Amino acid sequence: MKTKKNGIKILLFVLTIVILSNCKKNEDRVFLLQNKWEVKSIFTDKKTLNAPSKNFREEAYILKFVNDSILQMATSVNCAGGGYVIASEGYININYGIFTEVCCENDFDKQMINMMNRVNSYYYKGNKLTFSTSENEKIIFKKQ
């Protein structure tokens, strides 16, 4: 009888942990969805690139989370979407869509698009969102 009670306690503890971890994932989704994010800079092991000024289009370099599985990103001359999954707190998988040949007007566009499909984690604090790759490259966004 005592073993059965302990088993129930352990089961309740595990369920509580699972529920609480899913709550944080949902909070992250809500925070990401409620905001538009402007790309500010990209960091690689070799260089830092700052986003060009918006000479072309107002929506250039804006990341939008359309819903809980689709995102949209604009470069200086084009726009594409893709899917994303928040695997667990701090971890994201992005499958970015295909751009047309005109996708990338400059080095910043090329580097940003190249990195998006390799992003595997995120971190946000205040008005700053950071995407990171396993190569420790970073894309820095500012909440609009």
VENZIUR-V644516 format. One record per residue. N is the residue number from 0. RES is the residue in one letter. SS is DSSP state (a for helix, b for strand, c for the rest). OMEGA is omega in whole degrees, 0 to 359 (* if undefined). NEAR is the number of other ideal C-beta (glycine too) atoms within 12 Angstrom. Layout:
n->(N,N)
res->(RES,RES)
ss->(SS,SS)
omega->(OMEGA,OMEGA)
near->(NEAR,NEAR)
//
This chain:
n->(0,1,2,3,4,5,6,7,8,9,10,11,12,13,14,15,16,17,18,19,20,21,22,23,24,25,26,27,28,29,30,31,32,33,34,35,36,37,38,39,40,41,42,43,44,45,46,47,48,49,50,51,52,53,54,55,56,57,58,59,60,61,62,63,64,65,66,67,68,69,70,71,72,73,74,75,76,77,78,79,80,81,82,83,84,85,86,87,88,89,90,91,92,93,94,95,96,97,98,99,100,101,102,103,104,105,106,107,108,109,110,111,112,113,114,115,116,117,118,119,120,121,122,123,124,125,126,127,128,129,130,131,132,133,134,135,136,137,138,139,140,141,142,143)
res->(M,K,T,K,K,N,G,I,K,I,L,L,F,V,L,T,I,V,I,L,S,N,C,K,K,N,E,D,R,V,F,L,L,Q,N,K,W,E,V,K,S,I,F,T,D,K,K,T,L,N,A,P,S,K,N,F,R,E,E,A,Y,I,L,K,F,V,N,D,S,I,L,Q,M,A,T,S,V,N,C,A,G,G,G,Y,V,I,A,S,E,G,Y,I,N,I,N,Y,G,I,F,T,E,V,C,C,E,N,D,F,D,K,Q,M,I,N,M,M,N,R,V,N,S,Y,Y,Y,K,G,N,K,L,T,F,S,T,S,E,N,E,K,I,I,F,K,K,Q)
ss->(c,a,a,a,a,a,a,a,a,a,a,a,a,a,a,a,a,a,a,a,a,a,a,a,a,a,a,a,a,a,a,a,a,c,c,b,b,b,b,b,b,b,b,c,c,c,c,b,b,b,c,c,c,c,c,c,c,c,c,c,c,b,b,b,b,c,c,c,c,b,b,b,b,b,c,c,c,c,b,b,b,b,b,b,b,b,b,b,c,c,b,b,b,b,b,b,c,c,c,c,a,a,a,c,c,c,a,a,a,a,a,a,a,a,a,a,c,c,b,b,b,b,b,b,b,c,c,b,b,b,b,b,b,c,c,c,c,b,b,b,b,b,b,c)
omega->(180,179,180,178,178,178,178,178,180,179,179,178,180,179,178,179,180,181,180,180,177,177,179,177,180,176,178,180,181,180,180,183,185,186,168,186,179,178,179,183,178,178,172,178,184,186,173,178,174,180,177,176,185,179,189,188,180,183,180,177,177,176,177,171,187,175,186,176,183,175,181,182,179,171,181,185,186,180,176,179,179,179,175,176,171,185,175,183,178,182,182,174,182,171,186,182,182,175,171,181,182,188,195,183,186,182,179,179,181,181,181,181,178,182,187,180,179,178,178,177,179,177,174,176,181,182,183,176,179,170,179,174,178,177,180,171,184,169,183,179,173,178,179,*)
near->(7,8,9,10,11,12,13,14,14,14,14,14,14,14,14,14,14,15,14,15,20,17,15,19,24,18,17,30,27,17,24,32,23,16,23,25,32,28,40,29,26,35,24,23,11,12,14,17,26,21,31,25,15,18,13,20,17,14,21,26,40,28,43,28,34,20,15,20,19,23,38,26,39,32,36,31,26,27,29,29,24,27,22,34,22,32,17,18,21,21,22,38,24,35,19,30,22,15,26,14,9,14,24,23,24,23,20,29,31,21,29,45,36,24,32,40,26,25,39,27,27,37,23,29,14,12,17,21,33,29,40,28,27,14,16,17,29,32,43,31,37,24,23,19)
//
